Amino acid sequence: MINSVLKNNIGTLLEKASETYGAKKVLHFHDDNVSFSYRQLNDMVNQYAVVLQSAGISKGDHLAVMLSNRPEFFLVWLALAKIGAVAVPLNIRYQVEDLEYVLNNSDAIGLVIEDEFAEVFRQARANTPNVKTVFTVGEKAADLGLDLPQLAADKPTDFNGPEVTVETLMSIQYTSGTTGFPKGCMLTHEYWLTTGFVGAEMVTEDDIFLCVEPFYYMDPPWELLMCIMKGMTMVAAKSYSPSRFMPLVRQYDITISWALLSYWIYKQPESPLDKAHKLRMLLSGAILKDVHKQFEERFNVPLREGYGMTEIGPGIVMPLEDSHMSGSGSVGKPTKFRSMKIVDDEGREVAQGEVGELWVSGAGLFKGYYRNPEATAAAFAGEWFRTGDLFRQDADGYYFIVGRKKDMIRRAGDNVAAAEVENVLMSHPKILSAAVVAVPDPDRREEVKAYVIVAQGESQQTIPPQEIIEFCKDRLADFKVPRYIEYKEVFPLTPTGKIRKPNLLLEKDNLTEGCYDRLSEKN
């Protein structure tokens, strides 16, 4: 089946898998202790599609989805695929301003929301008039709209939808931009099928995959499609905890998983059970060179690094057989469907070993940023997508990340636009100017640090760091709130008056030294 998937659409893929694998388990939700066979999943997806379509969700319509890691997320996502409608996954940590912006920018005509997040939508509802239909999941949001699981329970398990092709838009995935406003990546069925195919080439029907990432990330949908393509099983956890990662691996005989924050898994207390598992490969990003080999030796499992982003999907991965590269710092080689080149500022390919910006092309790339033609035009040079990331390639074809041209902070699995945080800081009446940068962090890859210059007549005593943090918490999602605060008298500036952030980064070796740390009691 895997060889023909790119000629179909996601709905057809699921239907064929239902026929082929039938009663085999495709999904198990650990926290809810709920499982679905391939046939059950397809039947329930059809029921959801019937409900959504009867409520007026048609091909091409945009439906926002604000759900945690629960069965309804995938049921809705796959149902929209069959309808030919467009899913708009929402970060469940959005505050009112974030939610209003994405709902309006995406032209979502409806919303599926979990009761746990109902209050933030109640506050945003008056400013999101385009959202006409609301479906709820859970018992505490009955005032907002229609109970989706209840409506779907007695619907027929057959669904005849409209024609859907690989070029049909499947989702708009929002990812923070350097302007401070999230940008909606337009992802087609072809995008999701190619990304699923890349994963499927690394697994077998007998593998069991553990998913610990938030479902609103771009990874879980393609990981599920990978499983469907190969007829394997996915186990999903409600949330991620490094301390329970290996216990889950042992409990479910997991053979492959994405090791989110692998360093933190490594930092868990050693156990006699560390090697008592059936893992044959772990994937991760930003693996620390110093602990890469130690991780593999301690847990007796290959740990393979990769590189990707919403716009391109999983673009580079270290082959399983290339164990000699562990600890090298390389992210691997290009995946299937992806061509790459490293270029200078003029778009000319650099010599091997030299540093330049990574450009990517190939089937299934995102189709641009929704309602943002300027950003789309700036992101492409013909067929090539400009990643904004600096790379080098060695003589054997392995790629190494060197840095980033974009002013973006990668905190754990979330992108944080420095400009967005800066705009919030400078909206405080006592802050004159602000600069936000990334500082290295062993647990979260990068942390958010804010430099602030206070207004005339103010000081650290009249506007303490705790006040700044609380101000940000009221206006930003929690992962965007700065961890570190440092007060400055002046900023180094360019001739045009822009802050020279590289100069700030060179001021001291340890960028957290002398800063207020909101996660520490010793400030």
N, C-alpha and C positions, 0 to 999 in steps of 0.2 A: 504493500500500500504506500510505503514511503516514497517510491519513485514517481507516483502519479499525483502527489498532494499539491504540487505547484500548479496543476492544471485545474484545480477545483477551488472551492472556497471553504471557510472554516466550518460552516454548517454541514456541507457535504462530507467533510473530513470526519466530523463527529458521527454522522449517520452511518458511514461505512465502518467506522470503528465499532459502533454498536452492533452491527451485523456480524462483524468478524470476531469480536471478543466477548460479546454477550454478557454472561454472568460474571466475568472477571472483574475484580475490584479496580476501579480507576482512581477513586478519591477516598481518603479517610481523613476526617477532621479530629485531631487528637483531643482538643479541649471539649468538643461537643460529643465525642464518641459516636460520630455519625459516618456511615460509609455509603458509597454509591458504586454500583456496578456500571459498566459501560452502557448497558441497556437502560438502567434506571436514570442515569444522567441524561441520556438523550430524551427519554420520555418527559422528565421534569423540565428540561430546557424547552421542549415543545409546549408544555403547559404554560410556562412563563411567557413564551412568545405569543401564545393565543391571548393572554391577559393584556400584555403590552399593546398588541396590535388593536385589540377591541377597545382599548382606552385612547386610541388615536395616535399611537406611536407608529409611524410609517417609515418606509425606506427613505433614507437621507435625513431623517429627524435626529436631533441631538438630545440624548438623555444623560444627565449627570448622575453619578453613582458615588454615594458617600457611605461606604460600608467597611467594616473591619474584616479581618480574615475569617469569614464565615461562608457557608455554602451558597447563600444567596448572591454573593458577588459573582462567582463563576456562572451561576444559573442565569443571572441577568446579562452578563457579558456575552455568553454564548447565544442567548435568546436574541439579543440585538444583532449578532452576526447573522442569524437566520433571517431576520426581518430585513437586513440591509440597512439598519439604523446605526447610529454612531454613539459609542460609549464615551463619556467624559469622566474618567476616574478622578475623584477628589481626595486630596490629602486629608485624612481624618483629623489632623491637627490644625487645620485652617481656623483662623480667627475670622471675625465678621468681615473685615476689609478684604481679606484674601478670598473668602467665599463669594462675596458680592462681585469682585472683579472677574473671577473665573466663570461664574454662572452667566454674567452679562457678556463677557468677551466670547464665550463659546456658543452663544445663541441657543443655550439649552432650553427646550420647551418643557422639560419635565425633570424630575429628580427622584431618585430612589435613596432614601435616607434611613439610617439606623436610629432607633430611639435615643441611643446614647449621645448622638450629635444633634438632636432636635433643637436644642435651645439656641445654638449658634445660627441655625437657619431661621428660627422664629425672629431673631434680631435682624437678619438680612432680608427677610421676605419682602418688606415694603419697598426695598430698593432693587428687587429682581423681578419686575413685572412680567418678564418673558416666560418665567417658570409657571406654566398654567396647571400642570398635573403633577401631583406629588404622591408617590408610593412609599409606604412606611414598612419597616421591618422591626418588629419588637412591639411590646405592649404599651410603651409609655409615650407614643407619638400619635395616638389615634386622632387627635385634633388636627393633624397636618394633612391627612389624606387617606388613601386607600391602602388597606392591609394586603400587601402583595402576596405573601405566602398563603394567606387564607383564600384569596381569590383564585390562586393557581391550583389549589388542592383538588378541586373537582372538575378541572378542565380536561378536555380530550388530549390524548397523548400523541395525536397526529397533527402535523402543521404543514401547510402548503404556503410557502412564502414566495416573494417576488424573485426575479432573477438577480443573482448576486455573482459578480465576477471578482477576479483577483484585484482589479483596479478599484473596486468599491471601497469607499472610506469606511474603516472599521472603528477607529477611535481617534480622539484628540487627547493627547497625553501632555499635560502641562509641566513644563520644566522651567526653572527660574532663569531669567535672562540677565545680562550684565547691565541692562537699563534699569533693573529693579522690578520690572513687571514680568510675571510669568508668561512664557510663550507656549502656545498650543501646537505641538507637533502633530501634523496630520499623517496618520498611519493607516495604510490600506490592508486588505486581506493578504496581499502579496507580502507586505512587510512582516506580518505575523507568521505567515507560513514559512518564509525563508528563515526567520529567526528560530522557529521551532525545528526546522530541518537541520540547522547547524547543531542544535543540541542533540537531535535524534541520531546523528551520525556518531555520537560519542557513547551511546547507551544501547542496551539490548532489552528484549521483552522481559527478561528475568530481573532487571534492575528495579529497585525501589528508591524513589527520590523523596528527600525531605525538603519541604519548602518552609522557610522561616521568615522570608521577607514580607513586608506589608503588601497586600494584594494590589494597592493602588500604584505601586512601583511598576516599571515596565517589565520586570523579570518574571513574576509569577504567571502571567498569561502565556508567554512563550514556553515556559517550563511545563505548563499543563498541555500545551499543544505538542511539545516534545513527547510527553508521555502517551498522548492519544495516538500519535503517529507510530509509536513502537508497541502499543498495547501494554504498557507498563503501569505501575501504580505510583501515585503521589500521596504522601502523607503531609498534611498541612498543620502547622501550629498557629495558635491564635496570636501569639507575639513571640518576639525573640528574646532569649535569655542565654548568655554564654554558659551559665552554670548548668542548664538543663539540655544543652545541645547534645553532648555525648550520651547522656541517659536516654534521650529520644532515639538516637542512632542505634543504641543497643536494643531498646524496647521493640523497635519495628524492623530490625534487621536491615537498616538502610545501607544501600550500596553506593549512593552518590548524592551529593548535596552541595549547595552554595554555603560555604563557611563564612557567614557574615561576621566581620570583625575577627578574623582568624587569630590575631594577636591576643585578643581577650580570651578566646578559647584556650590558647596556650598558657595563659596566666592563671587558669584555674588550678587548684591544688592537684598535685599528681595523685593518681589512683592506680591500684593494682589492676583495675579494669580498663585502663587506657587503651590497651591493645585488644580488648575483648569485644570485637565488633566485626561486621562483614563489609565495611567500607572498602571500595577499590579505587575511589578517587574523590577528592574534595576540590572545589573551585573557589577562588577568592580573588579579591582585588586589593591593591596596595599592600601586598605582603612585605613585611619587613625583612630585608636581606639577612639581618643578624640572627633571626630565629627560624628562617625558612627550613633549613635542614634539620634543626633541632625539633621542630614541629613534626616533620615527617618521621624522624626516628622515634620520637616519644609515642606517637599514635600509630606508627607502622602503616602509613597511608600516603600515597602521592598527593601533594598539595600543588595545584596548578593555577597560575595566575592568568587573568584575562583583562581585556580592555574593551569598553563599549560605552555607549551613551544612547539616550532615547532616539536621537536622530538616525543612528546607524544600526542599532541593536548590538549584539555581541560581535565586535569587529575583529578582535585579535584574541587568540587563546594559545596557551602553551600546550603542545601535544603531550598526551599522557606518556608516550614512550621517551620523551626527552628529559629523563631524570638528571642528566648531567648539567642541566641548566638551573637546577634548584639553588637558590641563593645568589643567582647572577643578577637579579634585578630586572630581568627581561620579562615582558608580558606575553611573549610568544610570537606567533606568525599569523598572518591574515586568515580569517575563516572563509568558508565557501561563500560565494556570491560577492565577496568584497575585494576590490582592487585598491591599492594604496600607493601613494607617493609622498615624499618629504620634500618640501619646497622652501625657497627663500622668500623674502618680502615681495619679490617681483613675480612670484609664481613659477620660478625656474627650479627644476629638480636639483637638489644639492648632491655633492659627491658622497659616496658611501662613508659612513662614520661621522659626517657633519650633521649639525643640528638644524632643524627647520620645522615648519608647521606641517602636521599630518593632514593630507587631503584624502578623501575616501569616495569611491564611486561603486556602482553595482546595482543589481536588481533588488528591489524592495526597500530602498532608502525612503526616508520620510518624504512627503510631497511638499513640504514647506510649512511655514508657521501660519496658523489660521488667523485671518484678518490682519495680517502683518506683512504686506508685500515688501516693505523696505527691509525688514529683517531677513526675509526669504532671499531677496536679491543679494544682500550682503553675505549670506551664508554659502552661496554657490558661486563657483567659477566654471561656467558651462555645466558639465555633468558632475563635476567634482564638488563635494561638500567640504568646506573648510572647518576642521574640528576646533581650531583655536588652541590646540595642544601641541607642544614642542616635543619632537621625537628624534631619535637617531636609529640607524639600522646597521648592524654589524655585518661582517663579511659572510656569515652563514645565514643571513636573512632574518635574524631575530630582531625584534623591535624593542626599544627602550624608551620609556617616558622620561623626559628631561625637565619639563615644566609646563607652564600654562600661559598662553597669551591673554586668555580671558580673565577678567577680574571676578572670579568665581571662587567660592569656598566650598569644598566638598566635605561636609560634616557627616560622618557615618555614611548613610545611604542617601542623604539629602543634599541638594544643591542650594546654596545660599548666595544670593546676589549681593555683593558688597554695597552697591548703590541703593538697594532697597533699605538696608539697615541704616545707611548713612542718612537717607532722607527722613527716616523716623527720628533718629537722634537729633538732627538739626531742626526738627519741628518742635523740640523742647525750647521754651522761651529763654532758658538759661544757658543753652549751648550755642556757641557761635559757629563752630566748624567741627567736622568729624571725618575720620578716615578709618575704614574697616578693612582688615587684612586677615589672611589665613595664617595660623601658626601650627606647626607640626604637633600631632598628638598621637601617642601610641595606641590609644583605645578607639578613637573616632576618626583616625586618619588626619583630620584637620579640625581645629577649633576656631571660633570667631573671636577676634580681638578688635576692640574699638579704641582708637585714639580720639580724645576730645579736647577742644579748646573752649573754655567756658566764656560767657559774655563778660564784658567789662563790669567790674564791681562784684563779680561772683568768684567763688573759689571752690576747692574740693570740700570745704566745710559747709558751704551754703548749698551745694548740689553734690552730695555724697554719691558714691558709686551705687549704693543700694537704691537710691531714688532713680538713677538712670536705668537700672535693671528693671525695676517695677514699671517704669514708663514704657520700656520696650515690650515687656510681657503683655501689657494691655493692648498693644498694637501689632504684634508680630506672633507668628506661630512659634512655639517654644524652641524649636531647633534653630531658629534664626536669631534668638536673643544672644547677645554677646556673652561669652564666658569671662573674658578678660577686659578690664578697663584701665587705660593709662591716660593721665592728664598731661597735656603739652602746653607750652607757652606759645610756640610758633610751629608751623609746618614748613618743611622744605618745599619750595614751589618751582614750577617751570616758568619760563618767560611769559607764558600766557596765563599764569595764575593757577594752574592745576597742581594738585598735591603730588609730589614725587614719592609714591609709595615704596619704590625700591630703596630709596634712601632711608626710609623708616625701618625697613627690614634689615638694613646693614648696621643699625645703631648699636646692636649688641648681639652676642651669640645666642643667648637665651631670651627669646622675645617675651617670655612670661615673667621674667625677673622684674621685681618692683611693681607688679600690676595687682590690681584687685582681681581676685578669682572668686566668682560667685559660687563655685562648687567646693571651695575650701573654707575651713574655719580659721585659717591662718592668713589673714589679709594684711 
